[in-house]
Every structure is written in C-alpha cells, then in structure tokens.
Amino acid sequence: MVRLLLFYILFSCAPESIDIKKAKQNFNASISDTKELDLNTSIASKSAVLIKQDISESRDSNKLGHALINLIEQSEYQEDILSIKIFINNIAANILEETINYSNEKGLTPLIAASMSSQNEIIELLLTKGADPILPRTHGEILEDPLQIVCIQGNIEALQYFDLKEIPIEHKQRIASKVEIHHPQIAEKLRKID
C-alpha cells in the first residue's frame, strides 16, 4: 500500500514523456531491498501535497526544479533520499539539464540545496546528471556555489564527486585560500588538481 501511494505521488504528476511502465518497474526494483516506508516519517507524507501542487499543472523544468529543491530541503531519512533519486532519474531527458540547474527565488539550485545539507548521494547523482558545480547562489549579498559550500563544510567525501580538473584554476585557488586554516586537506586537494 505504501509503495503504491508513493509511486502514485511521484509519477502521477511526473512529465508526460516518462515511460510509466518502465518507471514503475524501476521504482519497484529500487524499493524491493529497502525496509517498509513509514509515511509518518518520510518525505512522502510531508511533500505529497507540495509535489502535486508544483507539478500537476505544468510539466516544465521550472516547476520540476522547484519541486526538486523542496524535496531536497525537506529530506531527513534514507527513504527520502530514495524518493529524490527516483524523482531525478525519471525527469525527461530533454528538460533534465534545465531542471537540475534551476534556481529558485532564494537563489538555490538542487545541487546547492544538497550541498548545504551534505546529502552526498544526491550531490553525486546531480553531478553525474550534469548539474553545474560552480553555478553560484546569488541572493542578496550571498555569493556561493556548491563546490565552495562542500569545501567550507569540510565535506571531503562529497568533494570526490566534483570533477576538479574542469573547475577553473582561479576558482579553486580562491576556495583553497578560504578553507586552508580549517580544512588544510581540502585546500591541498584543490591546489593539487590542475
């Protein structure tokens, strides 16, 4: 029952280009080895209305991006991470890049939201799907990007998912100088990859 409800929430409001039969097979396979989902503690109960409200009317990348940021910000449990992975993996290919690089009114992108809450599995997935690792959050006077956030937090595990060879040297140097006192290992890693 819980699986069907979560599946309905995620895919009844998904883009029309998703192959529902294939998505359902992937969904069932991905949950088969996890414990029973508890709707009282998972994102399904907290965000079901929000997801439906954000996506049911529109199938565009802005709505999906907004919903994805909300999912990431509200996730607390392993089941939530699973829901986010399913959501990302079933975004239509033609709007994937726009969706995962969407920036909301607070300047958050899905990758910035995942970086701020150290959700390493989501960081890895978003980067593999093409999220921009240095797309800055610009909200008021705040100017930060996912790579900078991960480094300032000292999240060495997440840092491994960033392709540091593709990041401009000046950008890496600037971040390294900010973190070298508290996180010398990260600063060294940023300076080493050129």
N, C-alpha and C positions, 0 to 999 in steps of 0.2 A: 504493500500500500504506500509506504513512504517513498519507495523508488518511483512508483508511478506518478505520485504527486510532484516530486522533484523534477522528473522528466517532463511532465506537462508544463510546469512553471518555466523551465528553461527553454523548451522547444516549441511551445505553443506561441511564443512571442518572438521566436528567432526569425532571421531573414528568410525570405521565401526560397532563396536559392539553396538552402540546406537540404540535402537528401535525408528526409526524416527517417526512412527505414535504416539507412546506414548509421545515422546519428543515434538511433535507438539501440542498435547492435553495439556500437562503441560505448554508449552510456552503460548498458547492462554489463558489458565486459569490464569496464573500468570500476564498477562498484562491486562486482561479484566477490572480490577478495577483501573488501573492507567490512568493518563492523556495521551493524544496522544504524542508519542515520537517525539521529534524535532531532525531531523538528523543533523541540523547545530550545535547543542549544545551538542549532546550526543556522547558517545564513539563509536557508530555505524559508524558515519562518519569519526572520527579520526582514528579508528583502523581497519576498514574493510579490507583494503589492507594488513595491518600488520598481522591480524589474518589469512587471506587466505594464505599469503606467508609463515607463520610459520607452518601451519597445513596441507595445501593441499597436499604436497608431502609425508609427513610422518605422521604416526598415533602413534608415540611413545611418551612416557611420557616426555622426554626431550623437545620435540617441544611443547607439550601442556603446560608444566610447564613454558617455556619461554613466550609463548603467554599469559598465565595467569598473570605472573608478569607484562607484558606490559599493560594488561587491568587494573590491579590494580593501577599501577603507573599513568596512564592517566585518571583515572576516576575522574569526577568532580560533577556529578549530580546524582540524585536519579535513573534516568534511567540507568546510568552506573552501579550502584550497582545491579540493577535488571539483567542486562546483565551478570555481573560477577557471580551472583547466578545461573543463568540458565546454564552458562558455567560449573561451578563446579559441579552442580547437574547432569550433563549429561556426565561427564567423566566416562569412562568404569571402573567398579569396580576393574578389575584385574590390572589396572595401576594407580588407584586413589592415593594410598599412595606415590608412586614414583613421581607422578605429583605434588602433593601439598607440597612435601618436596624437590622439585627440587631446586638447587642452580645455579644461572647464573654466568657469568664471573665476576660480581661485588660482588659476594657472597650473593646476595639477594635471599630469598625464597619468595613464595607468602605471607606467614604469616609475614615475616619481612617487606615486602612492605606495607601490610595492617596496620601493627603496626606503621610504620613510618608516615603514613598519617591518623592515628586514624580512620580507617574505621571499626568501631565496629561491624557492621553487618557481614562484611566479616571475621573479626577476629573470631567471634562466629562460623560462618559456617565452616571455615577452621579447627578450633579446634575440632568441632563435627565430621568432616570427618577424623580426625586422624593426623592433622599437628603436628609436633614436636615443643612444646612450648619453648624448650631451644636449638634448633639447631642453633649454632652460625653463624653469618655472619663473615666470615674471608676474608677480602680484605685488603691487605697491613697490616697496624698495627691496623686496626679496628677489634675489637672482641666484638660483642654484639649479644644478642638473643632477640626474640620477647618479652619475659617476661620483660627483662631488659628495653627495649625501652618503653613499656607501662608504667612501673613504673617511669622511669625518666621523662616521659611526664606528669605524674600525672593523667593518664587516668584510674580513679577508675572504670568507667563503663566497660571498656574492661577487667580490672583485674578480674572481676567476672566470666568471661568465662574460665579462666585458672583453671585447677584442681590443686590447690596449694598443696594438700596432696600428689600428685605424683611427685612434684618437690623436688630434694634433699635438705635437710635442709641447708647444707653449701652454696648452690647456693642462696637460699632465704635470708640467713644471709648476704651474700656478697652484694646482691642488696639492702637489707634494709639499710645497712650502707652507701651506696651511696646516697640514697634518703631521709634519715631521716631528714635532715635540711629543705629541700624544700617541702617534702611531708610526714610529720610525720604519717598521717593516713594510707598511703600505707605501710610505714615501719612497723607500728604496725600490720597491717593485715598480712604481710609476716611473721612476727615473731610469731604471734598467731597460725597459722595453722601448726601444727607439727604432 
